Amino acid sequence: MLESARTSFTPSGYHHLGAGTTGDWGGVSGRFSVVDGSVRPQTYDFLVGRLMAKRDMGGGRIVWLEAGWAETGWATPGRQHIYTFDTNTNRWQFYDQYAVRPGDQVWLDIGTDRTGMWRAWLWWNNRWNLLTQQRLPLGTAARIEQYVEVHVDASRQTKIDVPKVTVDNVQLRPAGGGPARYWREDVPTETAAGMRGGFCLNWLTRYDTWTAGDC
């Protein structure tokens, strides 16, 4: 009965599958596969694969920059887009000059320089392309996240199908510079539950290679 209830619909709200650092880092890069989820048009459903740099400022305020690919119910439903979101603008920015589709793999990078300017990049046409740069109150290092995130519009119950998303080659860059290193078990890390909302998270190599999607 519990299994039937779990799979008959996706609970409304947010479902996070992935991990976050408990310490501060200067940047992160990684590769995400693009899939076609059953996101409903004209809703606030969305499915994203993304990297994030964030800081809890206290008093309920969190600042962040995220970059990834997204399929949403409001931006050309049924299509996947490269996107960013940051708390300076508080809006989704879509980059349709980079046409992605199911089966593609996208390389993403978020990082900062010594001035505290944070930038999001996409590897496209054999070079890194700047998506956005934001001077956020993150400083020169921040907590880092890597997630597949699903949001279900609470206004209508449904079951959202998420084919398996593969994430690999995730590397962290130390605060203050230095060579990048793979995000492995020796990095203090908080992880999402292995199963939630009908979705499963599978660590192939903790924490730089993993999959997430329907169980």
C-alpha positions in Angstrom: 0.0 0.0 0.0 2.8 2.4 0.8 4.6 1.6 -2.4 1.4 2.1 -4.4 0.8 5.5 -2.7 4.4 6.5 -3.3 4.3 5.8 -7.1 0.8 6.9 -7.9 1.7 10.6 -7.8 4.6 12.9 -7.1 4.2 14.9 -3.8 3.9 18.6 -4.5 6.8 20.9 -3.7 10.5 20.5 -4.1 12.5 17.2 -4.4 16.3 17.5 -4.3 18.5 14.7 -5.4 22.3 15.2 -5.0 24.7 16.7 -2.5 26.1 19.9 -1.0 29.4 20.8 0.7 29.4 21.7 4.3 32.5 23.9 3.8 33.4 26.7 1.4 34.9 26.3 -2.0 35.9 28.7 -4.8 34.1 27.0 -7.6 32.7 23.8 -9.1 32.4 22.2 -12.6 30.6 19.1 -13.8 28.7 17.4 -16.6 24.9 16.7 -16.7 22.9 14.6 -19.2 19.8 16.2 -20.5 16.5 14.3 -20.3 12.8 14.9 -21.2 10.6 14.8 -18.1 6.8 14.8 -18.0 6.6 18.5 -17.0 3.1 19.9 -17.6 2.6 23.0 -19.7 1.2 26.1 -18.1 2.2 25.0 -14.6 5.0 25.8 -12.2 6.4 22.3 -12.6 10.1 22.1 -13.4 12.9 19.7 -13.7 16.5 20.9 -13.6 20.1 19.6 -13.4 22.2 22.3 -11.8 25.3 23.5 -9.9 25.0 26.2 -7.2 27.1 28.4 -5.0 25.3 29.8 -2.0 25.6 31.4 1.4 23.2 31.5 4.4 23.2 35.2 5.5 21.1 34.5 8.6 17.6 35.8 9.4 16.1 33.5 6.7 18.1 35.1 3.8 20.1 32.9 1.4 22.0 34.3 -1.5 23.0 32.1 -4.5 23.9 31.6 -8.1 22.9 28.5 -10.0 23.4 27.3 -13.5 22.2 24.2 -15.4 19.6 22.9 -17.8 15.9 23.1 -17.1 12.6 22.0 -18.4 9.7 24.1 -17.1 6.0 24.4 -17.5 6.2 28.1 -18.5 9.2 28.5 -20.8 8.5 26.8 -24.1 7.0 23.7 -22.4 8.4 20.4 -23.7 11.8 21.9 -24.4 15.0 21.9 -22.4 17.0 25.1 -21.9 20.3 26.3 -20.5 19.5 28.6 -17.6 20.8 30.6 -14.7 19.1 32.0 -11.6 20.6 34.4 -9.0 19.4 36.3 -6.0 20.5 39.7 -7.5 17.9 39.5 -10.2 15.6 36.9 -8.7 14.6 35.6 -12.1 15.2 32.7 -14.4 17.4 33.6 -17.4 17.2 31.2 -20.4 19.9 31.0 -23.0 18.2 29.6 -26.1 21.2 30.3 -28.3 22.5 27.1 -26.8 20.0 24.5 -28.2 20.0 21.4 -26.0 17.8 18.4 -26.3 17.4 15.0 -24.6 20.5 12.9 -24.9 22.9 15.8 -24.8 25.5 16.3 -22.1 26.3 19.7 -20.9 29.5 20.9 -19.1 28.9 23.7 -16.5 31.1 25.8 -14.3 30.5 28.2 -11.5 33.3 30.1 -9.8 34.7 33.3 -8.5 37.8 35.4 -8.7 39.8 37.2 -6.0 37.3 40.2 -6.2 34.3 38.1 -5.3 32.7 38.3 -8.8 30.9 35.0 -9.4 30.4 33.7 -12.9 28.6 30.8 -14.6 29.9 29.2 -17.7 28.8 26.7 -20.3 31.2 24.6 -22.5 29.9 25.0 -26.1 31.5 24.9 -29.5 34.9 23.9 -27.9 35.2 26.9 -25.6 33.8 28.2 -22.3 31.0 30.7 -22.8 30.0 33.2 -20.1 26.3 32.9 -19.1 26.2 35.5 -16.3 28.4 37.3 -13.8 27.1 38.6 -10.5 28.6 40.4 -7.6 26.8 38.5 -4.8 27.6 38.8 -1.1 29.2 35.3 -1.2 32.7 36.5 -0.8 35.5 34.5 -2.5 34.2 31.1 -1.4 30.7 29.6 -0.8 28.9 26.3 -0.1 28.5 24.3 -3.3 25.6 22.1 -4.5 25.1 19.6 -7.3 21.5 18.6 -7.7 18.8 17.2 -9.9 15.8 19.1 -8.6 12.1 18.5 -9.3 9.3 20.9 -8.4 5.6 19.9 -8.7 3.0 22.6 -8.9 0.7 22.3 -5.9 -2.4 23.4 -7.7 -2.9 20.0 -9.5 -1.8 16.5 -8.4 0.2 14.6 -10.9 3.0 12.1 -11.4 6.2 13.6 -13.0 8.4 11.1 -14.8 12.1 11.8 -14.7 14.3 9.5 -16.9 17.7 8.8 -15.4 20.0 11.9 -15.3 23.7 11.1 -15.2 26.1 13.5 -13.5 29.9 13.0 -13.7 33.3 14.6 -13.6 32.3 16.9 -10.7 35.3 18.9 -9.5 35.7 21.5 -6.8 38.2 24.4 -6.8 39.7 25.5 -3.5 39.0 28.9 -2.1 41.8 31.2 -2.9 43.0 29.3 -5.9 44.9 26.0 -6.5 44.2 23.0 -8.8 40.7 21.6 -9.0 40.0 18.2 -7.4 37.3 15.6 -7.7 34.5 15.8 -5.2 35.2 12.6 -3.3 34.3 11.1 0.1 37.0 13.1 1.9 35.1 16.3 1.2 32.7 17.1 4.0 29.3 16.6 2.3 25.6 16.5 3.1 23.5 14.3 0.8 19.9 14.0 -0.1 17.9 10.9 0.8 18.5 7.9 -1.5 14.8 7.8 -2.3 12.2 10.5 -2.1 9.0 11.4 -4.0 9.3 8.3 -6.2 12.8 9.3 -7.3 16.1 7.5 -6.6 19.6 8.8 -6.1 22.4 6.4 -6.9 26.0 7.3 -6.1 28.5 5.5 -8.5 31.5 7.3 -7.0 30.9 9.5 -4.0 30.5 12.3 -4.9 31.6 13.0 -8.4 29.6 10.5 -10.4 25.9 9.7 -9.8 22.5 9.3 -11.3 19.0 10.4 -10.3 15.5 9.9 -11.7 12.6 7.5 -11.5 13.1 4.5 -9.2 
